[in-house]
Amino acid sequence: MRIIFFFLFFSLFHQPHFSQKNPDFSLTYRLSIDKKDFFTGIALGCKNHNTISFLSLESGIIRSFFQSRFFPRLGFNTTWIIIENQRFVSGPLFQYSFSTVQLNAFAGKKGRVNYNDLMVGWSLKTNRRFYFKADILAGYHAENSFNTYEFKRNTIGTIGYSLASGIGYAF
């Protein structure tokens, strides 16, 4: 799993440059509604040619703050720019995210539930230094947890969704 995160982080900052223009970096505060929780966090973005890639670190609001269970999520998404004018940047969005939460403290590592999301959708972003961003996504949602009856880990796949919005600053 660590190799996947390394690859995602590496691909965010190491994209080929075919011109002398440096990539544009941005920092975004995000709030999203998912099937599992409300998430809030930050995302670091990089714009190169016709793509915008974001690496995000978020935390579940309900489970982390109200239930006192740390619920982190690490995600990577890429938007291919199809429409770009002076006001907006828009295009299809592909996102992978991994989140984990400890449901049962007495079960140790077996009480941990892992979630993997692979989603597609559409992104809309204003084309300003201070910007607003909105994403709508749907796709595959996999939940991996320990089954106490069969004494093994099971993965259950369903359809997931995500509605995200954020405000940011482009450097």
C-alpha positions as semicolon CSV with decimal commas, in nm:
position;residue;x (nm);y (nm);z (nm)
1;M;0,000;0,000;0,000
2;R;0,291;0,238;0,073
3;I;0,420;0,198;-0,280
4;I;0,085;0,321;-0,417
5;F;0,101;0,636;-0,202
6;F;0,462;0,697;-0,308
7;F;0,363;0,662;-0,675
8;L;0,071;0,904;-0,632
9;F;0,288;1,159;-0,451
10;F;0,566;1,123;-0,711
11;S;0,326;1,166;-1,003
12;L;0,189;1,485;-0,849
13;F;0,525;1,662;-0,851
14;H;0,712;1,492;-1,134
15;Q;0,531;1,559;-1,456
16;P;0,719;1,632;-1,777
17;H;0,751;1,993;-1,880
18;F;0,740;2,064;-2,250
19;S;0,760;2,439;-2,212
20;Q;0,957;2,681;-2,001
21;K;0,655;2,770;-1,791
22;N;0,675;2,634;-1,438
23;P;0,380;2,439;-1,298
24;D;0,121;2,629;-1,095
25;F;0,081;2,509;-0,735
26;S;-0,225;2,562;-0,521
27;L;-0,347;2,495;-0,169
28;T;-0,715;2,414;-0,113
29;Y;-0,934;2,375;0,193
30;R;-1,193;2,104;0,113
31;L;-1,524;1,993;0,257
32;S;-1,689;1,682;0,113
33;I;-1,993;1,466;0,172
34;D;-1,937;1,095;0,119
35;K;-2,123;0,774;0,176
36;K;-1,928;0,711;0,498
37;D;-1,884;1,053;0,658
38;F;-1,834;1,426;0,609
39;F;-1,466;1,499;0,541
40;T;-1,263;1,816;0,582
41;G;-0,899;1,879;0,506
42;I;-0,642;2,030;0,275
43;A;-0,525;1,948;-0,076
44;L;-0,205;2,043;-0,252
45;G;-0,249;2,090;-0,626
46;C;-0,030;2,114;-0,931
47;K;-0,141;2,234;-1,275
48;N;0,055;2,120;-1,581
49;H;-0,054;2,180;-1,939
50;N;-0,398;2,018;-1,958
51;T;-0,420;1,846;-1,615
52;I;-0,469;1,953;-1,256
53;S;-0,363;1,699;-0,992
54;F;-0,439;1,718;-0,620
55;L;-0,302;1,522;-0,324
56;S;-0,537;1,557;-0,028
57;L;-0,526;1,475;0,343
58;E;-0,861;1,486;0,517
59;S;-1,034;1,371;0,832
60;G;-1,388;1,247;0,892
61;I;-1,588;1,503;1,089
62;I;-1,845;1,279;1,258
63;R;-1,617;0,990;1,354
64;S;-1,309;1,200;1,436
65;F;-1,465;1,486;1,630
66;F;-1,796;1,353;1,768
67;Q;-1,716;0,982;1,815
68;S;-1,348;1,036;1,911
69;R;-1,218;0,793;1,648
70;F;-0,948;0,924;1,418
71;F;-1,074;0,873;1,061
72;P;-0,806;0,992;0,815
73;R;-0,834;0,984;0,437
74;L;-0,557;1,021;0,182
75;G;-0,663;1,090;-0,174
76;F;-0,528;1,166;-0,519
77;N;-0,731;1,311;-0,804
78;T;-0,660;1,434;-1,154
79;T;-0,874;1,658;-1,369
80;W;-0,824;1,670;-1,745
81;I;-0,901;2,023;-1,855
82;I;-1,154;2,030;-2,137
83;I;-1,297;2,378;-2,087
84;E;-1,071;2,667;-1,988
85;N;-1,152;3,032;-2,026
86;Q;-1,098;3,349;-1,821
87;R;-1,366;3,250;-1,568
88;F;-1,370;2,870;-1,532
89;V;-1,165;2,554;-1,565
90;S;-1,366;2,234;-1,603
91;G;-1,326;1,873;-1,703
92;P;-1,361;1,505;-1,610
93;L;-1,216;1,402;-1,275
94;F;-1,063;1,070;-1,166
95;Q;-1,007;1,009;-0,795
96;Y;-0,861;0,738;-0,572
97;S;-0,883;0,765;-0,193
98;F;-0,796;0,542;0,102
99;S;-0,939;0,585;0,450
100;T;-0,923;0,381;0,767
101;V;-1,094;0,381;1,106
102;Q;-1,061;0,173;1,423
103;L;-1,415;0,053;1,507
104;N;-1,333;-0,181;1,794
105;A;-1,040;-0,094;2,023
106;F;-1,044;-0,435;2,193
107;A;-0,989;-0,626;1,867
108;G;-0,657;-0,454;1,784
109;K;-0,571;-0,450;1,414
110;K;-0,864;-0,679;1,340
111;G;-1,104;-0,404;1,451
112;R;-0,980;-0,167;1,180
113;V;-1,196;-0,103;0,874
114;N;-1,030;0,015;0,551
115;Y;-1,210;0,192;0,268
116;N;-1,088;0,224;-0,093
117;D;-1,272;0,450;-0,336
118;L;-1,214;0,469;-0,709
119;M;-1,442;0,732;-0,859
120;V;-1,502;0,938;-1,171
121;G;-1,690;1,262;-1,203
122;W;-1,675;1,624;-1,308
123;S;-1,483;1,919;-1,164
124;L;-1,552;2,291;-1,192
125;K;-1,300;2,552;-1,070
126;T;-1,289;2,928;-1,104
127;N;-0,984;3,057;-1,289
128;R;-0,859;3,313;-1,034
129;R;-0,578;3,343;-0,779
130;F;-0,832;3,288;-0,499
131;Y;-1,062;3,022;-0,637
132;F;-1,367;2,812;-0,562
133;K;-1,375;2,443;-0,662
134;A;-1,666;2,197;-0,680
135;D;-1,654;1,825;-0,764
136;I;-1,922;1,563;-0,811
137;L;-1,812;1,197;-0,818
138;A;-1,951;0,843;-0,827
139;G;-1,783;0,506;-0,852
140;Y;-1,660;0,194;-0,675
141;H;-1,648;0,190;-0,295
142;A;-1,479;-0,109;-0,124
143;E;-1,498;-0,177;0,250
144;N;-1,247;-0,421;0,398
145;S;-1,318;-0,544;0,752
146;F;-1,266;-0,846;0,974
147;N;-1,553;-1,096;0,984
148;T;-1,576;-1,248;1,334
149;Y;-1,789;-1,543;1,219
150;E;-1,549;-1,659;0,947
151;F;-1,231;-1,528;1,121
152;K;-1,099;-1,361;0,807
153;R;-1,105;-1,023;0,637
154;N;-1,378;-0,965;0,381
155;T;-1,411;-0,698;0,116
156;I;-1,754;-0,571;0,018
157;G;-1,791;-0,350;-0,289
158;T;-2,073;-0,103;-0,345
159;I;-2,140;0,214;-0,537
160;G;-2,010;0,527;-0,367
161;Y;-2,055;0,899;-0,419
162;S;-1,886;1,221;-0,318
163;L;-1,981;1,587;-0,336
164;A;-1,687;1,816;-0,260
165;S;-1,632;2,189;-0,253
166;G;-1,334;2,395;-0,158
167;I;-1,169;2,732;-0,155
168;G;-0,805;2,780;-0,237
169;Y;-0,515;2,995;-0,338
170;A;-0,297;2,939;-0,646
171;F;0,072;3,032;-0,612
